[in-house]
Amino acid sequence: MTIALADQDKITLRTAAYGAVSLMAAADATGKPHRAATDGSIALGSATGLVGHVLAEWPKGVNLNGKSVAELADQVLPALTAAMSLLKQQAPAEADNFRSTVIVAVEAAARTHQGQPAPTIADMIRKITAALDAA
């Protein structure tokens, strides 16, 4: 069974996934934000299934240019919830794949430091996870 997603649906998935990594990099602004972004993006690039195919496409249409972390979160957190809702309706197995892919990317971005993540990073992980689970 092949699932065909509309272009806007693909943009929502990409905005959510790459936006989650961007939020992690922003939360690590005084640490290693480039490393967090790189590690998170590599994790997204390792996705499989429909989610992997969507995330591997060039992300045209994705706009992650907020002037603050709050503006970025205003775009990304609702996109995470929307992506999960969309996939639960159209491809339930892919919803689980998307959630685990984003969680792996977030964890990869958080592992740029040894030991416990800083409170700002831990809080961002909680917000991203809550947005994924809100669907």
Accessible surface in RSA format (square Angstrom, percent):
REM  Atomic radii and reference values for relative SASA: ProtOr
REM  Chains: A
REM  Algorithm: Lee & Richards
REM  Probe-radius: 1.40
REM  Slices: 20
REM RES _ NUM      All-atoms   Total-Side   Main-Chain    Non-polar    All polar
REM                ABS   REL    ABS   REL    ABS   REL    ABS   REL    ABS   REL
RES MET A   1   209.81 108.7 122.08  80.8  87.73 208.9  99.03  84.2 110.78 146.8
RES THR A   2   130.89  93.1  99.71 101.1  31.18  74.3  67.88  91.2  63.01  95.3
RES ILE A   3    38.66  22.0  26.51  19.7  12.15  29.3  28.37  20.4  10.29  27.9
RES ALA A   4    92.60  85.1  64.38  99.4  28.22  64.2  69.81  98.3  22.79  60.4
RES LEU A   5    14.33   8.0   0.06   0.0  14.27  35.9   1.26   0.9  13.07  35.2
RES ALA A   6    60.25  55.4  45.44  70.1  14.81  33.7  56.46  79.5   3.80  10.1
RES ASP A   7   110.62  77.5 104.02 103.5   6.60  15.6  32.71  77.0  77.92  77.7
RES GLN A   8   116.42  65.1 112.80  82.4   3.62   8.6  57.82 123.1  58.60  44.4
RES ASP A   9    29.17  20.4  28.99  28.9   0.17   0.4   0.17   0.4  28.99  28.9
RES LYS A  10    46.06  22.5  46.06  28.3   0.00   0.0  10.11   9.1  35.95  38.3
RES ILE A  11    37.35  21.3  37.35  27.8   0.00   0.0  37.35  26.9   0.00   0.0
RES THR A  12    27.21  19.4  24.14  24.5   3.07   7.3  11.71  15.7  15.50  23.4
RES LEU A  13     0.00   0.0   0.00   0.0   0.00   0.0   0.00   0.0   0.00   0.0
RES ARG A  14    10.45   4.4  10.45   5.3   0.00   0.0   0.00   0.0  10.45   6.3
RES THR A  15    17.34  12.3  17.34  17.6   0.00   0.0  13.51  18.2   3.83   5.8
RES ALA A  16     0.00   0.0   0.00   0.0   0.00   0.0   0.00   0.0   0.00   0.0
RES ALA A  17     0.32   0.3   0.00   0.0   0.32   0.7   0.00   0.0   0.32   0.9
RES TYR A  18    50.08  23.4  48.80  27.8   1.29   3.4  32.39  24.3  17.69  21.8
RES GLY A  19     0.00   0.0   0.00   N/A   0.00   0.0   0.00   0.0   0.00   0.0
RES ALA A  20     0.13   0.1   0.13   0.2   0.00   0.0   0.13   0.2   0.00   0.0
RES VAL A  21     4.02   2.6   4.02   3.6   0.00   0.0   4.02   3.5   0.00   0.0
RES SER A  22    34.86  29.5  28.74  38.4   6.12  14.1  12.56  26.7  22.30  31.2
RES LEU A  23     0.00   0.0   0.00   0.0   0.00   0.0   0.00   0.0   0.00   0.0
RES MET A  24     1.51   0.8   0.87   0.6   0.64   1.5   0.87   0.7   0.64   0.9
RES ALA A  25    14.63  13.5  14.05  21.7   0.59   1.3  14.34  20.2   0.29   0.8
RES ALA A  26    30.05  27.6  13.44  20.7  16.61  37.8  23.15  32.6   6.90  18.3
RES ALA A  27    17.52  16.1   1.28   2.0  16.24  36.9   8.43  11.9   9.10  24.1
RES ASP A  28     7.44   5.2   5.52   5.5   1.92   4.6   2.87   6.8   4.58   4.6
RES ALA A  29    70.48  64.8  48.29  74.5  22.20  50.5  49.30  69.4  21.18  56.1
RES THR A  30   145.18 103.3 108.43 109.9  36.76  87.6  83.06 111.6  62.12  93.9
RES GLY A  31    36.36  44.8   0.00   N/A  36.36  44.8  14.01  38.4  22.35  50.1
RES LYS A  32   106.82  52.1 101.29  62.1   5.53  13.2  61.79  55.6  45.03  48.0
RES PRO A  33    37.43  27.3  36.76  33.5   0.67   2.4  37.09  30.6   0.34   2.1
RES HIS A  34   155.70  85.1 153.10 106.4   2.60   6.6 105.75 109.0  49.95  58.1
RES ARG A  35   121.85  51.2 116.79  59.5   5.06  12.0  40.14  54.9  81.71  49.5
RES ALA A  36     0.53   0.5   0.53   0.8   0.00   0.0   0.53   0.7   0.00   0.0
RES ALA A  37    34.28  31.5  33.76  52.1   0.52   1.2  34.10  48.0   0.19   0.5
RES THR A  38    61.12  43.5  55.47  56.2   5.65  13.5  35.31  47.4  25.81  39.0
RES ASP A  39    30.68  21.5  27.17  27.0   3.50   8.3   9.19  21.6  21.49  21.4
RES GLY A  40     0.00   0.0   0.00   N/A   0.00   0.0   0.00   0.0   0.00   0.0
RES SER A  41    44.28  37.4  38.89  51.9   5.40  12.4  24.76  52.7  19.53  27.4
RES ILE A  42   106.52  60.6  99.20  73.9   7.32  17.6 105.31  75.8   1.21   3.3
RES ALA A  43    14.80  13.6   4.50   6.9  10.30  23.4  10.22  14.4   4.58  12.1
RES LEU A  44     1.15   0.6   0.00   0.0   1.15   2.9   0.00   0.0   1.15   3.1
RES GLY A  45    57.70  71.2   0.00   N/A  57.70  71.2  27.57  75.7  30.13  67.5
RES SER A  46    79.94  67.6  53.51  71.4  26.43  60.9  39.83  84.8  40.11  56.2
RES ALA A  47    20.78  19.1   0.00   0.0  20.78  47.3   6.96   9.8  13.83  36.6
RES THR A  48    99.07  70.5  92.21  93.5   6.86  16.4  71.81  96.5  27.26  41.2
RES GLY A  49    34.94  43.1   0.00   N/A  34.94  43.1  26.27  72.1   8.66  19.4
RES LEU A  50    35.84  20.0  28.95  20.7   6.90  17.3  31.17  21.9   4.67  12.6
RES VAL A  51     0.00   0.0   0.00   0.0   0.00   0.0   0.00   0.0   0.00   0.0
RES GLY A  52     8.31  10.2   0.00   N/A   8.31  10.2   4.11  11.3   4.20   9.4
RES HIS A  53   131.75  72.0 126.55  88.0   5.20  13.3  77.23  79.6  54.52  63.4
RES VAL A  54     1.56   1.0   1.56   1.4   0.00   0.0   1.56   1.4   0.00   0.0
RES LEU A  55     3.46   1.9   0.37   0.3   3.09   7.8   0.43   0.3   3.03   8.2
RES ALA A  56    83.06  76.4  45.93  70.9  37.12  84.4  54.58  76.9  28.48  75.4
RES GLU A  57    70.92  40.7  62.56  47.3   8.36  19.9  37.59  72.7  33.33  27.2
RES TRP A  58   202.75  81.4 188.49  91.2  14.25  33.5 169.31  90.3  33.44  54.2
RES PRO A  59    46.85  34.1  40.60  37.0   6.25  22.7  40.63  33.5   6.22  38.6
RES LYS A  60   156.86  76.5 149.30  91.6   7.56  18.0  99.21  89.3  57.65  61.4
RES GLY A  61    57.05  70.4   0.00   N/A  57.05  70.4  29.36  80.6  27.69  62.0
RES VAL A  62    33.11  21.8   6.90   6.3  26.21  63.2   7.03   6.1  26.08  70.7
RES ASN A  63    90.22  62.2  81.68  78.9   8.54  20.6  33.02  79.5  57.20  55.3
RES LEU A  64    41.69  23.2  22.78  16.3  18.91  47.5  22.78  16.0  18.91  50.9
RES ASN A  65   127.03  87.6 102.72  99.3  24.30  58.5  29.65  71.4  97.38  94.1
RES GLY A  66    28.49  35.1   0.00   N/A  28.49  35.1   1.20   3.3  27.30  61.1
RES LYS A  67   192.48  93.9 153.71  94.3  38.78  92.3 105.36  94.8  87.13  92.8
RES SER A  68    55.73  47.1  41.63  55.6  14.10  32.5  49.18 104.7   6.55   9.2
RES VAL A  69    62.61  41.2  58.34  52.8   4.26  10.3  59.40  51.6   3.21   8.7
RES ALA A  70    66.01  60.7  56.59  87.3   9.42  21.4  63.08  88.8   2.93   7.8
RES GLU A  71    78.89  45.3  76.65  58.0   2.24   5.3  30.70  59.4  48.19  39.3
RES LEU A  72    15.43   8.6  15.43  11.0   0.00   0.0  15.43  10.8   0.00   0.0
RES ALA A  73    17.12  15.7  16.26  25.1   0.86   2.0  16.36  23.0   0.76   2.0
RES ASP A  74   105.87  74.2  88.24  87.8  17.63  41.7  29.14  68.6  76.73  76.5
RES GLN A  75    65.84  36.8  52.36  38.3  13.47  32.1  35.81  76.2  30.03  22.8
RES VAL A  76     0.00   0.0   0.00   0.0   0.00   0.0   0.00   0.0   0.00   0.0
RES LEU A  77    39.94  22.2  39.13  28.0   0.82   2.1  39.59  27.8   0.35   1.0
RES PRO A  78    76.80  56.0  66.46  60.6  10.34  37.6  73.76  60.9   3.03  18.9
RES ALA A  79    11.50  10.6   7.03  10.8   4.47  10.2  10.91  15.4   0.60   1.6
RES LEU A  80     0.00   0.0   0.00   0.0   0.00   0.0   0.00   0.0   0.00   0.0
RES THR A  81    36.56  26.0  36.56  37.1   0.00   0.0  30.83  41.4   5.73   8.7
RES ALA A  82    47.45  43.6  37.93  58.5   9.52  21.7  44.50  62.7   2.95   7.8
RES ALA A  83     0.00   0.0   0.00   0.0   0.00   0.0   0.00   0.0   0.00   0.0
RES MET A  84     5.24   2.7   5.24   3.5   0.00   0.0   5.24   4.5   0.00   0.0
RES SER A  85    42.04  35.5  38.90  51.9   3.14   7.2  27.78  59.2  14.26  20.0
RES LEU A  86    25.70  14.3  22.15  15.8   3.55   8.9  25.15  17.7   0.55   1.5
RES LEU A  87     0.00   0.0   0.00   0.0   0.00   0.0   0.00   0.0   0.00   0.0
RES LYS A  88    95.39  46.5  83.52  51.2  11.86  28.2  56.82  51.1  38.57  41.1
RES GLN A  89   149.83  83.8 113.57  83.0  36.26  86.3  40.44  86.1 109.39  83.0
RES GLN A  90    70.06  39.2  54.71  40.0  15.35  36.6  26.54  56.5  43.52  33.0
RES ALA A  91     6.92   6.4   4.34   6.7   2.58   5.9   6.92   9.7   0.00   0.0
RES PRO A  92    89.33  65.1  84.37  76.9   4.96  18.0  85.52  70.6   3.81  23.7
RES ALA A  93    81.57  75.0  66.06 101.9  15.51  35.3  72.72 102.4   8.85  23.4
RES GLU A  94    30.13  17.3  30.13  22.8   0.00   0.0   7.43  14.4  22.70  18.5
RES ALA A  95     1.82   1.7   1.82   2.8   0.00   0.0   1.82   2.6   0.00   0.0
RES ASP A  96   102.73  72.0  98.09  97.6   4.65  11.0  29.88  70.3  72.85  72.7
RES ASN A  97    32.83  22.6  27.11  26.2   5.72  13.8  17.16  41.3  15.68  15.2
RES PHE A  98     0.00   0.0   0.00   0.0   0.00   0.0   0.00   0.0   0.00   0.0
RES ARG A  99    74.74  31.4  74.74  38.1   0.00   0.0  23.27  31.8  51.47  31.2
RES SER A 100    57.99  49.0  54.20  72.3   3.79   8.7  42.25  90.0  15.74  22.0
RES THR A 101    12.66   9.0   6.95   7.0   5.71  13.6   7.19   9.7   5.47   8.3
RES VAL A 102     0.27   0.2   0.24   0.2   0.03   0.1   0.27   0.2   0.00   0.0
RES ILE A 103    31.71  18.0  31.71  23.6   0.00   0.0  31.71  22.8   0.00   0.0
RES VAL A 104    83.30  54.8  82.53  74.7   0.77   1.9  82.69  71.9   0.60   1.6
RES ALA A 105     0.36   0.3   0.36   0.6   0.00   0.0   0.36   0.5   0.00   0.0
RES VAL A 106     0.87   0.6   0.87   0.8   0.00   0.0   0.87   0.8   0.00   0.0
RES GLU A 107    88.84  51.0  88.05  66.6   0.78   1.9  28.10  54.3  60.74  49.6
RES ALA A 108    24.64  22.7  18.31  28.3   6.34  14.4  23.02  32.4   1.63   4.3
RES ALA A 109     1.60   1.5   0.00   0.0   1.60   3.6   0.00   0.0   1.60   4.2
RES ALA A 110    11.83  10.9   6.61  10.2   5.22  11.9   6.91   9.7   4.92  13.0
RES ARG A 111   192.17  80.7 171.33  87.3  20.84  49.6  52.72  72.1 139.45  84.5
RES THR A 112    14.21  10.1   0.06   0.1  14.15  33.7   5.39   7.2   8.82  13.3
RES HIS A 113    55.09  30.1  44.62  31.0  10.46  26.8  29.94  30.9  25.15  29.3
RES GLN A 114   177.07  99.0 152.58 111.5  24.49  58.3  65.58 139.6 111.49  84.6
RES GLY A 115    70.81  87.3   0.00   N/A  70.81  87.3  41.75 114.6  29.06  65.1
RES GLN A 116   162.22  90.7 141.93 103.7  20.29  48.3  56.33 119.9 105.88  80.3
RES PRO A 117    44.84  32.7  33.79  30.8  11.05  40.2  34.48  28.5  10.36  64.4
RES ALA A 118    45.64  42.0  36.30  56.0   9.34  21.2  43.24  60.9   2.40   6.3
RES PRO A 119   112.47  82.0 104.43  95.2   8.04  29.2 110.66  91.4   1.81  11.3
RES THR A 120    86.57  61.6  79.54  80.6   7.03  16.8  76.60 102.9   9.96  15.1
RES ILE A 121     2.66   1.5   2.66   2.0   0.00   0.0   2.66   1.9   0.00   0.0
RES ALA A 122    24.33  22.4  22.21  34.3   2.12   4.8  23.35  32.9   0.98   2.6
RES ASP A 123    50.87  35.6  50.87  50.6   0.00   0.0  12.85  30.2  38.02  37.9
RES MET A 124    13.63   7.1  13.13   8.7   0.50   1.2  13.16  11.2   0.48   0.6
RES ILE A 125    41.02  23.3  41.01  30.5   0.01   0.0  41.01  29.5   0.01   0.0
RES ARG A 126   145.79  61.2 138.96  70.8   6.83  16.3  73.08  99.9  72.71  44.1
RES LYS A 127    96.80  47.2  90.67  55.6   6.13  14.6  51.73  46.6  45.07  48.0
RES ILE A 128     0.09   0.1   0.09   0.1   0.00   0.0   0.09   0.1   0.00   0.0
RES THR A 129    36.48  25.9  36.48  37.0   0.00   0.0  32.00  43.0   4.48   6.8
RES ALA A 130    62.72  57.7  50.00  77.2  12.71  28.9  57.94  81.6   4.78  12.7
RES ALA A 131    10.38   9.5   4.62   7.1   5.76  13.1  10.05  14.1   0.33   0.9
RES LEU A 132     0.25   0.1   0.00   0.0   0.25   0.6   0.00   0.0   0.25   0.7
RES ASP A 133    78.40  54.9  52.22  52.0  26.18  61.9  30.41  71.6  47.99  47.9
RES ALA A 134    73.28  67.4  32.75  50.5  40.53  92.2  44.95  63.3  28.33  75.0
RES ALA A 135    38.96  35.8   0.00   0.0  38.96  88.6  23.11  32.5  15.85  42.0
END  Absolute sums over single chains surface
CHAIN  1 A     7111.7       5725.6       1386.0       4194.0       2917.7
END  Absolute sums over all chains
TOTAL          7111.7       5725.6       1386.0       4194.0       2917.7
